[in-house]
Amino acid sequence: MTNFKRKYPATRLRRLRRNNSIRNLVAENVLTKDDLIQPVFVKENLKKMESIDALPGIFRHSEESIIKEIKELISLGIKAVAIFPVIDEKKKNETGSEAINENNFLNSVIKNIKKEYPEIIIIADVALDPYTNHGHDGVLNENGDVANDETIKVLEEQALNLALAGTDIIAPSDMMDGRIGVIRKKLEQTSLFETAILAYSAKYSSKFYGPFKDAVESTKFFGNKTKDAYQMAVANIDEALHEVALDINEGADIVMVKPGMPYLDVVRAVKETFRMPTFVYQVSGEYSMLKAAIENNWLEEAVMIESLLSFKRAGADCILTYAAKEIAKKL
């Protein structure tokens, strides 16, 4: 027998990269429409939808145009939306009391959407910043700081009204201590057993939220103030795991990390530690940064899908992204 001396490696990883079909067969992570949640904005007293300068391709919708938008999203295979209100400035005050008006603008919009398209999953934030004239997520004390326990009393009523309006998933985004337990208890006491809670568990005090402030027109109220006293410090990861553990113990069904790409290590740590449904939010600054680079031909369009795949690779089960609609068209 001829003594064959191998000159080349037996393992050639490029064998499984030689064409698109093979690459797809062995792909470790796949992005599908089921992974995508589209954030949408609705504005009170708006006659027709209006563009948002800081969020290319995204609009503030009127009560009428949001119904058309939901119809299109459903036709594209998007199954869930996260809805954010832009409230009439005259209704904003120190305590954000409009948030607990059961007939407020957002609750009315949710009822209308559910009447027309009951199959769409609606996620609604529980926080007071859309309703306060100071832009903070809660009620302020005499020192100008957000009062944790006083705020929670308002949040539980806001959460209840959102659930009664038809919201499928309540999403407390305020970062008050103990709010998940209080909201869960309130929902249970009202026999709203099927209403899920998506906890913004690891919500960082990030500078990537800028375009969102423009979208909800809160910059004029909030100015240069920060939310450092209640949102998480950007340097911490152990604290994020502590936050997630607390929220799970208090009754959260899903946990979320926000922002996304700068915090992929947090997504991975949360998923590996808790094995819970884990969502991630590709926030406005991430989206707008990529869109600007694409529009200036500095990056290719495919970079958006690449960014979303990074969330899947890190362990995310679902992604809130402003690109959901355009990516659904491609998928």
Secondary structure, DSSP 4 states (H G I P E B T S, - for coil): -------S-S--GGGGGSSHHHHHHT-S----GGGEEEEEEEETT-SS-EE-TTSTT-EEE-TTHHHHHHHHHHHTT--EEEEEEE--GGG-BSS-GGGG-TTSHHHHHHHHHHHH-TTSEEEEEE-STTTBSS--SS-B-TTSSB-HHHHHHHHHHHHHHHHHHT-SEEEE-S--TTHHHHHHHHHHHTT-TT-EEEEEEEEB--STTHHHHHHTT-HHHHTT---TTTSBPTT-SHHHHHHHHHHHHHT-SEEEEESSGGGHHHHHHHHHHH---EEEEE-HHHHHHHHHHHHTTSS-TTHHHHHHHHHHHHT-SEEEETTHHHHHHH-
